Amino acid sequence: MSGWGNKDDKSSTGTVTLAAPSITFNGATAHAAGVITSAAHPFQTGDSVVYNNGGGTSIVGLTSTSTYFIVNLTSGTVGLAATEDAALKGDYITTTTDGSGASHTLTHALSNGRGVITGSSTLFTTEAAVGDFIRVGSQEMIVLSIASNTSCQVINANPQVVLTTFSAENYTLNEKPTSVSSDANILSTNVFGVNATEIAAGGDNVVSAAINNGGTLYVEVPVVTVSGGGAVVTGSITGTVLTVTAVTSGKLVVGQTSGQFTGALGAQLTSTEVAGVLGGKGTYTVSSQTVGATTITTVPGTTAAGTAAISGGAVTAITVTNVGVGYDAAPTLTIPKARVTIPTSGITASTDTVAYTAHGLAAGDAVKYFHGGGSAATGLSNNTTYYIATAGLTANAFKVKAATTTGTLAATVAVSGTAGQFTCGASTLAVADRVTITGTLGGTGTITGYATGTVYKVSAITGTSPSVTGFTLTTEAGVALVSTAGTLTGLTYTVETVVDISATGNNAQYFEKSASTAATAVAAKGTGTTGTSAAHTGWVQRKVGTGQNAGRIQYEVLVALSKNGITSDAADDIEFPED
């Protein structure tokens, strides 16, 4: 059993940084006849590497940014083969012509599952051993070799998570059994050292969340709200007699309704003190204390919290950041629909433009504005639906309009003056409307600076809508146009009435994407006497269900150890809380 280890948390000082295995070398002085010199290089024969000349001249026979395969010649030299098969046969490219520059590199991508960890103030040679597990967030790695107190090579222990770089992160070091990494049915990240305290505790904690439906159109991480999960009990107390009129779930507290309890008045009634109360209605005797109160207050679950993660427009995971306390049932998790939160700095009132990087919105999309509890941006109304305008729409900015309609100018449009004056057939048009002009400008009239797709602002009209026959255009910033009178050909004029935003609102305001669907998730409680518990101390695999089984947790004891067989408990109190 020693191969399994028993240290769920070994000493782990300092912080760690993960990078892809790579070397940097001089293309002229560190290359000869196809042999590249680099002391203590991190490569193995067959490794795929990308060669880069670092801005110098490539070694003849090699192409910068191309992929080659390592032939490990010695601990300090490598060759490069054109194919993996050639590398395994030792057949490397034997060019004799050097390149130039001192910043040539070979890099083996982290996605291949191997990396190099550099530590700061770490003591790898004394704290760690080959085969130990290093965990940083959701990434778990096995130590392959230790070069020094501050350097070691690792391999990915969790095939469901691709290794990515991190910098100056805290880490957990343990002796988790290495055999789990070779079993396709067991993920090392789901294997925990469970001690006696963890078996018996944590039943009122929230320890995980499973996604039922990832939702759609998310571009920012939504806030997860945790609610419910507390006891639901009603009744009364007279003297030392407790009368329970209804029990849905949970524990009881004698006393004040405020939820703040001290001394005997706030003593929690256990199943021993109130025999059978957790099972239903009835009259029970309170343990000998004098109560002096006439109400029963339930114990709600409190303070649990979680953080969502998104990818590809969907919520992909929720990480429990606070297990909370007092959850007699799993609480409800609420995830809002996709939104774009707009701080005051994101609104330019002079052009009515809303800025949001990669907002993912298209012309005509419905969005609902919410002020977020603060002052609304002037021109926008709380809990009101708007539509994305064509005018000014880019990948990182948009305008909104109150209606879906988009108009066009009637009949022939001509330039009638030198400062952006135009004539048209009877049209629907108003001051402050946006006119987007597209096409190739032809005819005898001119508009200085015109480019297809330019958005202009209407500053004046002649007539009354829908019988407007003349109008003046400026830039969106209100600068007068320079024009030459004459006819215009080849152009299309799209008219939209965008919302005039004259004040920037507050930093909590947002637009909710009406077409999005909200993600859903379920929470699960921890181990312990009030929840589903791991059966025995030792190395335990924890499985969290997905889909129709979302929130269902199963435990499998891989190796049973004695009551206190797991030593130096790891920082896994989210999965196996102890209080």
N, C-alpha and C positions, 0 to 999 in steps of 0.2 A: 504493500500500500504506500510505501514511501514514494513511489513514482508519482503518486497523486499529490503529494505535498499536503500541508495543513495550514499554511500561512495565507489567510485571505487578504492580509495587508502587511507587506514587508515595509521596512523603513524606506522612504523615498524623499530624499532632500533635494532642494533646488527646483528648477523648471526645465522643460525640454522643448526642443524645436525639431520638427520633422521636415526633411527635404528628400528629393529624389536622389538616388545614387548617381554621382557625376564626378568628372574630373575636368580640370582646366590645365591646358598645357601649351607650350610654345611650339607653333607649327614648323619652325625652322630648326630649333635646337633639341627638341624632345621627340623628333621623328627621324628614323633611319631605316630605309629599305622595308617600309611597311610596319615597323615595330615602333609603338608609341610608349614612351617611358613616363610612368607616374607612380611614385612610391606609395605602397599600400593602397592600391586602387580597390574599389568596392565591387568589381564585376566578377561574374562567373561565365564560363564558356556557354555560349548559346544565348546570352542576354541580348535583347534588341536594344540598340542605342541610336540616338539621333546625333549626327555630327554637325557641328556649326563652326564656321571659321572665325567667328567673333569679330567680323569686320575686316579681317586680313585676307590673304590669298589662300585659297584652299590647297591642301596637299594634292598633288597631281594623282588622279585616279579616284579621288573622293569628291563628292558633291555636297556642298553645304546644305543643311536642313534635311538631308536624306537619311534613311534608316539603314544601319549595318548591324552585324552580329559579332559579338565578342569571341575572340580566341584568347583564353587566359594562358599566357606564356609563362609568366612568373608572377610573384607577388607584387612586382613593380613594373611589369611590362604586359602589353596586350597587342593583339593584331585585330584587324577588322575584316570580316568576310562578307561577301555579297548576300549570302543566304544562310539560314540557320543550319541547313544540312551541311554546307561547306564549313561552317564554324565548328560543328561537332566532329568533322573530319580533320580539323586543324588547318584547313586550306584558306589562309588569309591573303589579302591583296598585298603584293610585294612591290609596290611602286617605290622608286628610288628618288623621286624629286620632292623636295620639301616645299612647304608653303611658307607664308610669312605671317607675323603677328603673334603676340603672346597670349591671346585669349581664345584659343581654340577649345571647344568643349565636346565631351561625350556624355550623354544623359540617358539613363534608363528610367522610363516614366514610372511614377508612383502607381499608376493604374495597373502595372504588372504585379503589384503586391509586395514589393520589397522597398525599404527605405533606410535612410541613415538618420539616426537621432543624435543631435548635439545637445549636451546638457550645459546648464549654468549652475555652478555650485553643487553638481551632482557627484555621487560617489559610487559609480557603477561597479567598480572592481571589488568593493566590499559589500554593497547593499544588494546588488543584482547577481544573477547567474544565468548562464545559457539555458533557455527553456522557460524562464520567467515570463510572465505576462505584464505588459505595460498598457494601461488604459488611459486614454485622454478623450473625454466626451463619449461619443458613440464608436470611436475607433479603438480597436484592441489589437495589439501586436505581440508577437513572440520574439524574444531576444535570440538572435542567431549567433552573434559574436560580440565580444566586448573588446574594444581597442584600448580604451583608457577610462578614467573616471568620468570623462565628459563625452565619450563617443561610443556608440554601439550600432550594429546593424540589426534590423528587425524585419519580420515578415508578417503580412496581414493574417490575423486569426479569425476574421469575420468576413466570409466571402460575400455577404449581403451588403457590405459597406465598402466603397472604394476609398483607398487611402488618399487623403488630401493633406496638403501642407498645413502646419500650424506653427506658432511661434511663442516661446516663453510661456508655456502652459503648465499648470500643475498636473500631476499624474498619480495614478495608483499602480503600485508594483505588487504582484502576488505570485504564489506558487500554484496557480490553477493547473489542473491536470493537462498535460500537453496532448493527451490522446483525443481530447475533444476537437482539436483543430483538424484532425484527419477523418472525422466522422461527419458525413454529409447531413446527418439528421440532428446534430448537436452543434449549436453555435456557442462559441466560447463566451460571448457577451451575455448569454442567458444562463450561464453556470455560475453559481454563487456558493461561497462558503457560508453555511448557516450554522450559527451556534445556538445554545439552549435559550438564551435570552430572546433571540429573534423568532424562535419557534413559538414562544408564548406571548409575544407582544405584537403591537402594531395592528390589531384587528380593527381599530377605529380610525385608521389612516387611509388616505387615498394614495395609492402607489403607482398607478399606471393609467393610461388612457389609450383606447384603441379607436381608430378611425373607421366609422361605418361607411361614410360617403365623403370624399375629398372636396366636394363642391366644385365650382367653376369660376374662372375669370379672376382669380386672386393675383394681385400684383404687389400687395403689401401684406405682411403677417397680421392676421386678425387677432384681436384680444379674446382670450378664452375666459368665459364667466363660469364660476363654480357656484352652484346653489343647491339647497335642499340637503338631504342625506341625514338629517338629524332625527331625533326621536319625535314621535307624534303620540302624545298621551294627554288625556284630560281627566279631571277628577277634583277631589277636595280633601281637606284634612281637618279633623276636629280632634283636638288633643293629640293622642297618639294613634288615632284610628285613621287610616288611609283608605279612601273610597275611590276606586278607579272606575270611571264610567266608559272609557274607551282606550284601547291600546292598538296602535298601528305598528309601531316599532320603537325600540330604544330604551334608554335609561331614564330615571327620574331624578329631579332635585327638589328637595323640600324648601319652600320659602318664597322669596321675593320674585316678582314677575320681571324684574329688570334684567335678569341674566347675570347679575353680579352677586356672588354669594361669599359669605365669610362665616367661620365658626360653625356651631351646631345648626344654626338656621339654614345654612346652605349645604348641609351634609348630603352627599349623593347616596341614594338608596340603592343598594346592590340586590341582586337576586336572593342573597342570603337573608338580608334584612327584611325584604318584602317578598316573601316566598310566593313564587308563581306570578308576580305582577307582570312580568314580560310576556306572559301567555294570554292575558285577557282581563276581562272585567272582574270586579270583586271587592271585598272589604278585607283589609290587611292591617296588621299591627306593626307600627313603627317601632324600631328598637328603642329601648328605654328612654331616650332623650325626650325632653319636653319641647314640643315643636313651636307653638305659639304663632302659627300662620295658618291660613285657610285656603291657600292655593297650591297647586302643583305647577311647576315650571319644567318644561322639557329641556333637554340638553341638545342644542343644535350642533351640527358639524361646523367648524369654523377654520378659516385661514388657508385652506387648501388652494393651490394655484398651479397653473400650468402655462407653458409657452408653446405656441404652435410653430411649425415649420412648413414652408410652401415650396413647391417645385412644379413647373409646368402648368401653372394656373390653379393648382389644387393644393389643399392642405394634406400633407403627407405624414405628419406625426405631431403628437403633443407630448412634450417632455414635462413631467411633474416637477415643479421647482420648489413646492412646499407641500408636504404630506398632510398638513392640517391636523385636526384632532376632533374627536367626538362624533365621528361618522358611524352611525349605527346601520346605515344603508348607503350604498353607493350614491353620491350626489349626481345631479344633472349637470351636464356640460353644454353650454350654449356658445355657438360660434356664429358671428354675424355674417351676412352676405358680403361679397367683395366690395371694397370701397377704395377711394383715393382720398387721403387726408390732405387738406390744403392749408398750410400755415399762411399767415398774413403775407409773408414774403413770396408766396406763390401766386398772388393776384396782382396784376398790373391794371389799375383802374383806368389809366389813360387810354388803353386799348381793349379793355374788357377781357383780357386774356388770363387764363388759368394755366399755370405751369405745373407739370408733373412728369418726371422722367419715365418713359416707357409705360404710359398709362393704359395702353391696349384698347383704347376706345376708337370707334369708327363713326363717321358721319351718320346722323340719324339715331344713334344709340340713345336709349332713355336712361337718365340718371336722376336720382332723387337727392336733393340737397338737404342736409341737416346741419344746424349751427353748432351741435355738440355741446350745448349748454351755455354758450357764450353769445356775444353779439353777432348777429348775422351780417354777412357782407351786404351792404346797401344795394338794393336791386334784386336780391335773392330772398326767397321766403322759405322758412323752415318747413320741412316735411312736404316739399313741393317737387313735382317731377318736371325736369327740363330735358332738352334734347341737344345732342352734340351738333354744332353747326359745321358746315363745310368750310366756311370762311375761317382762315387762320389755323386750320387743323394740321398739326404736325405730330410726329411720334412723341413729342415731349410737351405739347401745349394744345389747348383747345379753348373754344368759346361755347357758350350755351345759348339756346333760344327757347322761348316759351312754347312754341308750336312746332310741329313736324314739317310744316309747309316750307317750300322753297320756290321762289318765283323767278321769272325771267322778264327782261325789259321787252316791251312790245315794239314791233315794226323796226324800221331802220333807225339805228343810233348814229348820230353825227356829232362831231366836235363843233361847238358854236362860239367858243371864246378862247383866250390865251391862258386862262387860269383854271382849267378843268371844267368848263361849262359844256353841257351836252344837251341835245334834244332827243326826243324819242316819241313813239306813239303812245297813246293813253295807257298808262301803266300803274300798278300798285307799288307805291314807293313812299318812304317817310324819312325824315331827317334822322341821322344816326344809323340807318340801315347800312349793311355791308354789301358791296357789289364786288364779286369775284369775277375778274375778266380772264378768259382763257382763249388760246388760239394764236395764230400768227397775224400780226397787225398788217393790214393792207389798206388801200384807199389813199385819199389825199390828206386826211387828218393825221395828226401825230400826238403821242403822249410820251413825253420825255421820261426815260427810265423804265418804260413798260417792259415787263417780262410775263410770260404766260403764268397764270395762277396768282397774280398779284391781287391782294385784297385792298379795296379802297373804301372810304367812309363818305356817306352822303352828308354834305354840310348845308345844303339848301335845295328846295324843290320849287317848281313852277306848277301851279294848279293844285288840286285836291285829289288824294287817292280815292278811287282807283283810276283817276283821270289826270295823272301827272304827265306833263308833256316836256318838262325840262328839269335838269338837276345839275348840281355842282358836286364834284368829287375832290376829296383831299386824301393824303396819306392817312393811315390809321392814327398817326400822331398829330393830325390836324394841319399838316404842312400843305400849302397850296400847290397844285400841279402846274407844270409848264406844258402847254398844249398849243397846237396849231389847228385852226378851224378847217374843217373839211369832212368828207365822208369817211366812214370806216368799214372795212370788210374783213371777213375771216375770223370774227370774234364772237364769243358767247358771253352773256352777262347773267350771272346767277345772283339773285337778290335774296338776302336773309335778314330778318329782324332779330339781332342778337340782344341779349340782356345787357343793359347798361349798368355796369358795376361801378359805383362811385366811392365805395369804402371797402376796406380789405377784410373786415370781419375779425375772426379770432383764430388761434392756432389749433383749436380742436375741431373745426368745421370740416365736413367731408361730403363727397358725392358717393352715394351708394349705386352700384351698377345694377339696374333693375333686371337685366337679363340673367344675372348670375344666380346660382343656386348655393345655398348655404351648406357648408360642411357639417356633418354630424359625427359625434363621437360618444363613447360611453366610458365611464370611469370604473376602476376596480379597486377594492380595498386590499389591505395588506394581510399578512399572515396573522396568526394569533387565535386565541380562544373564541373570539367573536367573528372570525372570518375563516376562510378556507386556508388551512395551514399546511406547510411542508410537513411530511410525515416523520422525518427524522433529521437529526443534526448530521452534518457532513457536507459533501459536495452535491448540490441540488440544482437540477435544471428547471427553469421557470418558463413555461410556455403561455403566451398571451394569444387568445384566439383572434381571428379576423373574420370579416364578412358577417355571416349569420351568427358566428360564435364570438363576435367582438365583445371584449370585456371578460370573457371566460378565461380563468387562469387554472392551469394544471401544473402540478409539481411531480417531478420524478427524481428520486434519490439515486444518484449515480454511484456514489460510494458513501456508505454510512460510517460515521466516525463516532467516537464516544461523546458523551454529553458536552464536554468541553474540548473536543478534538480539534476544532477550528480555533486557531489562535490569531491574535492581532487583527481584529475585525476590520474589514475594508469599509470604505466610504460608500456603502450600498444601501443606506438607510432609506432611499426612495423605494427600492425593490423589497427590502426586508427591514422595515422600521423596527426600532427597539423602544420607542416611547410614543 
